[in-house]
Amino acid sequence: MTGKKLIIYSASLSLLLIVSGFLYSHYSQKIKQPVKKQHPRGIVVGNPKAPLLVQEYVNFLCPACAQFALRVMPNLEVDYLVTGKIKMEFFLYPPFETAEAGACANEQGKFMPFHDYFFKHQQEFKDKNDLGKFAAAAGLDKASFLDCLNSKKYESLAQEWLADGQTKGVDGTPTFFIGDEKSAVPGSFDYSIFKDLIEKKLNGS
């Protein structure tokens, strides 16, 4: 090999090694980056463009949740949801069957009718066999609802909701996050307390 060819060969080999090293470094860094766990999406009610998000971790069999649903939620709907000032995101806690039932109701676009009916008739609920009856009474297509429920398609989502709540320190239901702030609300569920907390967030305080 002549000197000129040797120089060209050496230069080409050096360039190849440099490019290979860069590619290895680039892709090995991408591989090593930890995969960020996606926040499980809850059931969102209201205008998606509303300026304030209120999250509720709720259990369909929880008496305190029923108090909130019956005594506070109607006022929130009129004053804040319908007017587009807030949107709400529901995360359903176990029993998993009722959590999955809520997801199946949402699939038909009727989460709130199911939510409202369930809490109004909570004391009549005996076991999971009543879910189809409650769904039909709330205006859902019972056959489609039961197909959804029996398929267990939302089983993993319900488990993710529970794990997400535990990560955020949710140790009981109902628990609320108004904006990004966990908000402790007394058991009396006085609507004026919620109204005050929401107004402060909407006004940036």
C-alpha positions as CSV (number, residue, x, y, z in Angstrom):
1,M,0.0,0.0,0.0
2,T,1.4,3.4,-1.0
3,G,1.9,6.2,1.5
4,K,-0.9,8.2,-0.1
5,K,-3.4,5.3,0.1
6,L,-2.3,4.5,3.6
7,I,-3.1,8.1,4.7
8,I,-6.5,8.0,3.0
9,Y,-7.3,4.6,4.6
10,S,-6.2,5.8,8.1
11,A,-8.3,9.0,7.8
12,S,-11.4,7.0,6.7
13,L,-11.0,4.5,9.5
14,S,-10.6,7.3,12.1
15,L,-13.7,9.0,10.8
16,L,-15.7,5.7,11.0
17,L,-14.5,5.2,14.5
18,I,-15.5,8.7,15.5
19,V,-19.0,8.4,14.0
20,S,-19.5,4.9,15.5
21,G,-18.5,6.2,19.0
22,F,-20.9,9.2,18.7
23,L,-23.8,6.9,17.7
24,Y,-23.1,4.4,20.5
25,S,-22.8,7.2,23.1
26,H,-26.1,8.8,21.8
27,Y,-28.2,5.7,21.8
28,S,-26.7,4.2,25.0
29,Q,-27.7,7.4,26.8
30,K,-31.2,7.2,25.4
31,I,-31.5,3.6,26.6
32,K,-30.2,4.4,30.1
33,Q,-32.8,7.2,30.6
34,P,-35.5,6.1,33.0
35,V,-38.9,5.6,31.5
36,K,-41.3,8.1,33.2
37,K,-44.5,6.4,34.4
38,Q,-47.6,7.9,32.8
39,H,-50.1,9.4,35.2
40,P,-53.3,7.4,34.8
41,R,-56.1,9.4,33.3
42,G,-59.2,9.7,35.4
43,I,-62.7,10.3,34.3
44,V,-62.9,14.0,33.3
45,V,-66.2,15.9,33.6
46,G,-66.7,19.5,32.4
47,N,-65.1,21.7,29.9
48,P,-61.6,20.4,29.1
49,K,-60.5,24.1,28.7
50,A,-61.7,25.1,32.2
51,P,-58.9,27.0,34.1
52,L,-59.0,24.9,37.3
53,L,-58.8,21.1,37.7
54,V,-60.4,19.6,40.8
55,Q,-59.6,15.9,41.3
56,E,-61.6,13.6,43.6
57,Y,-60.5,10.1,44.8
58,V,-63.8,8.5,45.4
59,N,-65.3,5.1,46.4
60,F,-68.9,4.3,45.4
61,L,-69.5,2.5,48.7
62,C,-68.1,5.2,50.9
63,P,-70.8,7.0,53.0
64,A,-68.8,10.2,53.2
65,C,-68.5,10.2,49.4
66,A,-72.3,9.9,49.2
67,Q,-72.6,13.0,51.4
68,F,-70.4,14.9,49.1
69,A,-72.2,13.7,46.0
70,L,-75.6,14.5,47.4
71,R,-74.9,17.7,49.3
72,V,-72.0,19.5,47.6
73,M,-71.7,18.2,44.1
74,P,-75.0,19.7,42.8
75,N,-73.9,23.1,43.8
76,L,-70.4,22.6,42.2
77,E,-72.1,21.6,39.0
78,V,-74.3,24.7,38.8
79,D,-71.7,27.2,40.0
80,Y,-68.5,25.9,38.5
81,L,-68.8,22.9,36.1
82,V,-71.7,24.2,33.9
83,T,-70.1,27.7,33.8
84,G,-66.8,26.3,32.7
85,K,-64.8,27.6,35.6
86,I,-63.6,24.1,36.7
87,K,-63.4,20.6,35.4
88,M,-63.4,17.5,37.6
89,E,-61.3,14.4,37.3
90,F,-62.6,11.3,39.2
91,F,-60.3,8.4,40.3
92,L,-62.4,5.5,41.5
93,Y,-61.1,3.5,44.5
94,P,-61.9,-0.1,45.3
95,P,-63.9,-2.3,45.4
96,F,-62.5,-2.8,41.9
97,E,-65.8,-4.0,40.5
98,T,-67.5,-0.7,41.2
99,A,-64.5,1.3,40.0
100,E,-64.5,-0.7,36.7
101,A,-68.3,-0.1,36.5
102,G,-67.7,3.6,36.6
103,A,-65.2,3.3,33.8
104,C,-67.8,1.3,31.8
105,A,-70.5,3.9,32.4
106,N,-68.0,6.5,31.1
107,E,-67.5,4.5,28.0
108,Q,-71.2,5.2,27.2
109,G,-70.8,8.9,28.1
110,K,-72.9,8.5,31.1
111,F,-70.6,8.5,34.1
112,M,-72.4,11.3,35.9
113,P,-75.9,9.7,35.6
114,F,-74.4,6.5,37.0
115,H,-72.5,8.4,39.6
116,D,-75.5,10.3,40.8
117,Y,-77.8,7.3,40.7
118,F,-75.4,5.1,42.6
119,F,-74.9,7.6,45.5
120,K,-78.7,8.3,45.7
121,H,-79.3,4.5,46.1
122,Q,-76.0,3.5,47.8
123,Q,-77.8,1.8,50.7
124,E,-79.7,-0.4,48.3
125,F,-76.5,-1.8,46.8
126,K,-75.9,-5.4,48.0
127,D,-73.2,-6.8,45.8
128,K,-71.7,-6.7,42.2
129,N,-74.9,-8.4,40.9
130,D,-76.7,-5.1,41.4
131,L,-74.3,-3.2,39.1
132,G,-76.3,-4.0,35.9
133,K,-79.6,-3.0,37.6
134,F,-78.1,0.3,38.7
135,A,-76.7,0.9,35.2
136,A,-80.0,0.3,33.6
137,A,-81.8,2.6,36.1
138,A,-79.3,5.3,35.4
139,G,-80.1,5.2,31.7
140,L,-77.2,3.1,30.4
141,D,-77.5,0.2,27.9
142,K,-77.4,-2.7,30.3
143,A,-76.2,-5.3,27.8
144,S,-73.3,-3.2,26.6
145,F,-72.5,-2.2,30.2
146,L,-72.3,-5.8,31.3
147,D,-70.3,-6.8,28.3
148,C,-67.8,-4.1,29.3
149,L,-67.8,-5.1,32.9
150,N,-67.4,-8.8,32.3
151,S,-64.5,-8.2,29.9
152,K,-62.4,-6.8,32.7
153,K,-61.0,-4.3,30.2
154,Y,-60.6,-1.6,32.9
155,E,-59.2,-3.9,35.6
156,S,-55.7,-2.6,35.2
157,L,-56.8,1.0,35.0
158,A,-58.7,0.6,38.3
159,Q,-55.5,-0.8,39.9
160,E,-53.5,2.2,38.5
161,W,-56.0,4.6,40.1
162,L,-55.4,3.0,43.5
163,A,-51.6,3.0,43.1
164,D,-51.6,6.6,41.9
165,G,-53.7,7.7,44.9
166,Q,-51.4,5.9,47.3
167,T,-48.4,7.6,45.7
168,K,-50.0,11.0,46.3
169,G,-50.8,10.2,49.9
170,V,-54.5,9.4,49.6
171,D,-55.4,7.4,52.6
172,G,-59.1,7.7,52.6
173,T,-62.1,8.8,50.4
174,P,-63.2,11.2,49.4
175,T,-59.9,13.1,49.0
176,F,-59.6,16.2,46.8
177,F,-56.9,18.0,45.0
178,I,-57.8,21.5,44.0
179,G,-55.3,22.6,41.5
180,D,-52.2,20.7,42.5
181,E,-52.9,21.1,46.2
182,K,-54.2,18.4,48.4
183,S,-57.2,19.9,50.1
184,A,-58.4,18.7,53.5
185,V,-62.1,19.3,53.8
186,P,-64.0,18.7,57.1
187,G,-66.5,15.8,57.2
188,S,-69.4,18.3,57.4
189,F,-68.9,18.9,53.6
190,D,-70.1,22.5,53.9
191,Y,-70.3,23.8,50.3
192,S,-69.0,27.2,51.4
193,I,-65.7,25.6,52.3
194,F,-65.3,24.2,48.8
195,K,-66.5,27.4,47.3
196,D,-63.8,29.4,49.3
197,L,-61.0,27.0,48.3
198,I,-62.0,27.1,44.6
199,E,-62.3,30.9,44.5
200,K,-58.9,31.3,46.1
201,K,-57.3,29.1,43.4
202,L,-59.2,30.8,40.6
203,N,-58.0,34.2,41.9
204,G,-54.4,32.9,42.1
205,S,-54.1,33.0,45.8
